Amino acid sequence: MQCTRPRDLRTVQNQCGRSGFTLVEVLIVVVLISILASVSLLSIDSSTSHSLETTARMLVADLRLARNHAIQFNTEYTVEFDLNTQTYEIVHSGAGTAPVPENSLAGSSADKTKYIQSVQKDTLNLPDRVVISQIYLKTSDTDVRDLAFGPMGGTGPGRSEDTMIVISTTRNGTTFSIPITVSWITGQAWADEIQTN
């Protein structure tokens, strides 16, 4: 069929078939694809950071709990880490008797005489597997597996340098980690920014 010019302009409909796209249509499609690609990349990064930050907050809160119990009951509490099972336990390691902290995330079937926490909490529904990859003393770079808080809140005099706990996860071949610092003087714990390796 050949394209002919209509006689009446009021009833003009394009009678010629279009066989291509305009530059504006192509640009709109390119912009939409770019937006979708950037949103998907942001969702990948945000889920990784969500997993790390959630685990870091949980661990820092438990370190503060052990420290607060040591100060409150004027004794020593130790956080013992097991990297094989990716768990840690808060135990009363000082003289006398003192209560075990209450674990509100453990559920009703948990042993109330122990405070054992898994780094991978199923109840948190995290998208990535986060692990404690290293625990070491900051200055001497010596590996350790526990952290004792004394009655004044700090880890001294038994430990006279800050303790570093590194949690990490891997996604698409990239390792993301958050170092957690525990001050030996005050016992305060805080998480740093996410780092990539």
N, C-alpha and C positions, 0 to 999 in steps of 0.2 A: 504494500500500500504506500502510495506516495503522499507526502505531507503537502496539503494544499492550504491556501490562505482562506479563512472563512469570509463569507460575504457580509454577515451581520455581526458587528463588534459587540452587541449586547449579549449575545449568546455564545460569546467566545469561550471555548474550552480548548485546551491544548489538544489538538487532534494528532499532533506528532508524538510518537513514542520517544521517551527519554532513554538514552542508553548509557548514561554515566552519572557521576556524582559531582556536585559543585564543590568548590574549594571550601566553602563554609561548612558543608556537611562533613567533609573529611576532617577539618580542624576540630569540629565538635566531637567526633568519634575519638580522635587522638587525645583530646583533653579528658574525656571520660575514662579512657583506658589508663591514662596517667594517674588520675585520681584513684581509681580502683586499685592500681598497683601500689600506690603509696599507702593507702588504708590497710591493705593486707600486710605490708611490711611493718607498719606500726603495730598491728595486732599481734604479730609474731614477737616483736621486741617487748611489747607491754605484757604479754603472758609470761615471758621469761623473767622479766623484772618483777612481776607480781609474785611468782613462785619464790624467787630469792628474797624479796623484801618481806614477804609473809613469814618465811622460815626464820629470817634474821630477827624480826620483831619477836617471834615466839621464843627464840633462844635468848635474846637479850632480856626479855621479861623473866625468864626462869633464872638467869644469872642474878638479876636484881632481887628475885624472891629469895634465893639462897643467901645473898648478902644481907637482906633485911632480917631474915631469921637469925643470922649470926649476931647482928646488932641487938635485936629485940631480946634474945635469950642469953646474951652475953657469953657466947660459946663459939664453936667452930662448925661450919657446914662446908662440905666438900661436894663439888660437882665432878663426878667421875664419868669420863667419856669412853665409849666402846666404838671404835671406828669400824670394826668388823660387822657389827649389827646395826650401826648407825643409830645408837641410842645413848642417852646419858641419864645419870641418876643423881638426885640430890640426897645426900646422906648426912646425918648428924655425926660428926667426927670428933667432937670435943668431949670434955669431961661432963659427967652428970647425965641427966636425962632431959631431953628436949623433944618436942613434937616433930614429926615428919610434916613438911609442907603439904597442904591439900592440893591435889591435882584435879582441877575442875574439868580438864579435857579427857580424863582417863575413862570416864563412864562408870556405870554402877558395878560392873563385874571386875573392876581392877582391885588389886591388893591395896588396901588403905594404909598398910604399914610401910609402903615404899612409894617413892616418887620417881618413876621411870618414864621417860619421854622418848618417843621415837622421832627422828628428824623427819621421816616421811609419815605424816599424820593422814590417814585415809579420810578422816572427817573434814579435813581442810579442802579436799578435792582440787589439789594443785595440778596444773597441766604439765609440769616438768618435774623430773626426779632431782631433788636437791640433796647433796651429801655434805657432810663435814669432811673436807679434804685434808686439813692440816690443823694442828694445834701446836704452837711453839712459843718460846720466850723471845720477845722482840729484839733484845740487844745481843744475846749470845746465840740466837738461832737454834736453840736446843728444843727438840721435840718433847712434849709433855702429854700426859693423858688425864690430868686432873687439875682442879683449881680450888684451893681452900680459902674461904673467907673467914677472917678472925673477928673477934668481938668489936673491933673498931671499924670493921667494914672492908679493910684492905686485905691484900694477900701476903703482906709482909708480917713478920720478919723472915718467914720461911722462903719467900720469893721476893726478890728485890728488883724486879723488872716487869714491865707490862707483858701480859699474855695475849697472844693473837690467836683467834679462831677463824679459820677461813672456810666458808661454805661456798659451794659451787654447783653449777649445772652446765650441761653441754647441749647445744642446739645447733644443728646443721654444721657440725665440725668446729664450732666456736665455743670456747669455754668462758662462761660468765661467772664472776665470783664477787663476794662481799666479805671483806675482812672485818671482824669484830674485835675491838680492842677492849681489854680489861685493865684498868689502871691498878698498879700494885699498891699505890699509896692510899687511894680512896675506895677502890673496889668498884668504881663506876664502870659500867659497860656501855658501849655505843657502837653502832654499825656505820661503816663508811659508805661511800658511793660504790655503785656497781662498776667493776673493772672487767675488761676483756683480755683474754690471752690468745 
